[in-house]
Amino acid sequence: MNNKVNIENINLAERIRLGVQKALRKLAEESAAKGESLVVKVDGKIKEVPAEELLMNLPK
């Protein structure tokens, strides 16, 4: 069975959400490879978090 989602069977809003999720993961992966941090909002506060730490919490 193929784990890839057939994009033609997904509505536009879900395709956009999946695209943003994929882009955020790529940003975190590239930043982690360079040892960089990203600025995020956590519990209503702006924080600088190591990209490696963010990767542990992002969906694949």
ChimeraX commands (.cxc) that place a marker at each C-alpha (Angstrom):
marker #1 position 0.00,0.00,0.00 radius 0.5
marker #1 position 1.30,3.46,-0.88 radius 0.5
marker #1 position 1.46,5.98,1.99 radius 0.5
marker #1 position 1.43,8.99,-0.37 radius 0.5
marker #1 position -1.82,10.92,-0.49 radius 0.5
marker #1 position -3.49,11.35,-3.87 radius 0.5
marker #1 position -3.64,15.15,-4.04 radius 0.5
marker #1 position -6.54,15.10,-6.50 radius 0.5
marker #1 position -8.81,13.64,-3.81 radius 0.5
marker #1 position -8.13,16.43,-1.27 radius 0.5
marker #1 position -9.99,19.74,-1.09 radius 0.5
marker #1 position -8.16,23.03,-1.64 radius 0.5
marker #1 position -7.95,24.05,2.02 radius 0.5
marker #1 position -6.37,20.72,2.97 radius 0.5
marker #1 position -3.89,20.95,0.07 radius 0.5
marker #1 position -2.86,24.41,1.26 radius 0.5
marker #1 position -2.45,23.17,4.85 radius 0.5
marker #1 position -0.31,20.24,3.69 radius 0.5
marker #1 position 1.83,22.55,1.54 radius 0.5
marker #1 position 2.45,24.94,4.43 radius 0.5
marker #1 position 3.25,22.00,6.73 radius 0.5
marker #1 position 5.76,20.67,4.19 radius 0.5
marker #1 position 7.37,24.10,3.76 radius 0.5
marker #1 position 7.71,24.61,7.53 radius 0.5
marker #1 position 9.33,21.20,7.92 radius 0.5
marker #1 position 11.80,21.98,5.10 radius 0.5
marker #1 position 12.67,25.33,6.73 radius 0.5
marker #1 position 13.27,23.64,10.10 radius 0.5
marker #1 position 15.38,20.87,8.50 radius 0.5
marker #1 position 17.56,23.33,6.59 radius 0.5
marker #1 position 17.96,25.56,9.63 radius 0.5
marker #1 position 18.81,22.60,11.87 radius 0.5
marker #1 position 21.47,21.46,9.40 radius 0.5
marker #1 position 23.13,24.88,9.80 radius 0.5
marker #1 position 22.73,24.89,13.59 radius 0.5
marker #1 position 20.35,27.84,13.45 radius 0.5
marker #1 position 17.34,28.81,15.54 radius 0.5
marker #1 position 13.90,30.00,14.46 radius 0.5
marker #1 position 11.64,32.56,16.10 radius 0.5
marker #1 position 8.23,31.16,17.05 radius 0.5
marker #1 position 5.26,32.03,19.24 radius 0.5
marker #1 position 4.90,29.57,22.14 radius 0.5
marker #1 position 2.11,29.98,24.70 radius 0.5
marker #1 position 1.58,33.56,23.55 radius 0.5
marker #1 position 5.25,34.51,23.92 radius 0.5
marker #1 position 7.81,35.10,21.17 radius 0.5
marker #1 position 10.79,32.77,21.61 radius 0.5
marker #1 position 13.94,31.81,19.74 radius 0.5
marker #1 position 14.04,28.01,19.55 radius 0.5
marker #1 position 16.78,25.81,18.07 radius 0.5
marker #1 position 15.52,24.36,14.78 radius 0.5
marker #1 position 16.57,20.88,15.93 radius 0.5
marker #1 position 14.16,21.17,18.86 radius 0.5
marker #1 position 11.34,22.29,16.56 radius 0.5
marker #1 position 11.87,19.27,14.32 radius 0.5
marker #1 position 11.03,16.95,17.21 radius 0.5
marker #1 position 7.55,18.49,17.39 radius 0.5
marker #1 position 6.71,18.87,13.70 radius 0.5
marker #1 position 4.72,16.21,11.84 radius 0.5
marker #1 position 6.61,14.36,9.11 radius 0.5
marker link #1:1,2 radius 0.2
marker link #1:2,3 radius 0.2
marker link #1:3,4 radius 0.2
marker link #1:4,5 radius 0.2
marker link #1:5,6 radius 0.2
marker link #1:6,7 radius 0.2
marker link #1:7,8 radius 0.2
marker link #1:8,9 radius 0.2
marker link #1:9,10 radius 0.2
marker link #1:10,11 radius 0.2
marker link #1:11,12 radius 0.2
marker link #1:12,13 radius 0.2
marker link #1:13,14 radius 0.2
marker link #1:14,15 radius 0.2
marker link #1:15,16 radius 0.2
marker link #1:16,17 radius 0.2
marker link #1:17,18 radius 0.2
marker link #1:18,19 radius 0.2
marker link #1:19,20 radius 0.2
marker link #1:20,21 radius 0.2
marker link #1:21,22 radius 0.2
marker link #1:22,23 radius 0.2
marker link #1:23,24 radius 0.2
marker link #1:24,25 radius 0.2
marker link #1:25,26 radius 0.2
marker link #1:26,27 radius 0.2
marker link #1:27,28 radius 0.2
marker link #1:28,29 radius 0.2
marker link #1:29,30 radius 0.2
marker link #1:30,31 radius 0.2
marker link #1:31,32 radius 0.2
marker link #1:32,33 radius 0.2
marker link #1:33,34 radius 0.2
marker link #1:34,35 radius 0.2
marker link #1:35,36 radius 0.2
marker link #1:36,37 radius 0.2
marker link #1:37,38 radius 0.2
marker link #1:38,39 radius 0.2
marker link #1:39,40 radius 0.2
marker link #1:40,41 radius 0.2
marker link #1:41,42 radius 0.2
marker link #1:42,43 radius 0.2
marker link #1:43,44 radius 0.2
marker link #1:44,45 radius 0.2
marker link #1:45,46 radius 0.2
marker link #1:46,47 radius 0.2
marker link #1:47,48 radius 0.2
marker link #1:48,49 radius 0.2
marker link #1:49,50 radius 0.2
marker link #1:50,51 radius 0.2
marker link #1:51,52 radius 0.2
marker link #1:52,53 radius 0.2
marker link #1:53,54 radius 0.2
marker link #1:54,55 radius 0.2
marker link #1:55,56 radius 0.2
marker link #1:56,57 radius 0.2
marker link #1:57,58 radius 0.2
marker link #1:58,59 radius 0.2
marker link #1:59,60 radius 0.2
view
